[in-house]
Amino acid sequence: MSDRYRDARLNFNLRKTMTPQQIADMYNDFADEYEEKHLGLGLRSHLRIGEYMADTYPQDQRATLRVLDVGAGTGLVGEMLSELGFVQIDALDPAQKMLDIAKTKNIYQRLICAFLNKDRIDEIETDQYDCITAAGAFNEGLIPVCAFHEMIRIVKPGGRIVFTITDKYIDVTDGYRNDLLPFIQKMADEGVWDVTAVPLADGAIHLLDGPGTLYSFKVNVTEKIL
């Protein structure tokens, strides 16, 4: 295992000067110990995603829904969804070694190694998925606000974008502090999506990170040029 970017794994302020590729390399470097480390520290975001998906989609619908797990990492969300009866699950993550571990769990149909940003991901068709999930993927150096353009494109009208974020990360992340919440409201005002915001108590997403929100955006359009 490489020691590159070791301090930035838990100190998000150190990520502010890192490139997206360096962020991906950081996750590649500690892929083998990711689950042990973060579950030990109290990572719970995948549990919240699973609970919401179970409450939202009846059991008899789950096997036919196409789900894209964004920031899939080693597959914690995928495992939850698979246990709940979701079958058609794909994984997207920029760190190949994280995806290599996820592959061993045999829960994903496709594993796509790519960054999620404003650029089109050629491997994914427009309106391909019924739902996007993302747990632990919204903090410094990870998914930027501009990536919602691509998420809107790949989710079917009537489909959902479901993710968790702590209040702390909105406050301290440069790309979110002044932009994320106004953007969410702007897209709602324009009819791009309908917003459900579920408040989450202190420690519900991660024991160390305070309260937050689970967002579910019901997408109403095929594509939105931002």
Buried (B, 14 or more C-beta within 10 A) or exposed (E): EEEEBBEBBEEBEBBEEBEBEBBBBBBBBBBBEBBEEBEEEEBBBBBBBBBBBBEEBEEEEBEEBBBBBBBBBBBBBBBBBBEBBBBBBBBBBBBEBBBBBBBEBEBBEEBBBBBBBEEEBEEBEEBBBBBBBBBBBBBBBBBBBBBBBBBBBBBBEEBBBBBBBBBBBBEBBEBBEEBBEEBBEEBBEEEBBEEBEBEBEEBBBBEEBBBBBBBBBBBBBEBBEB
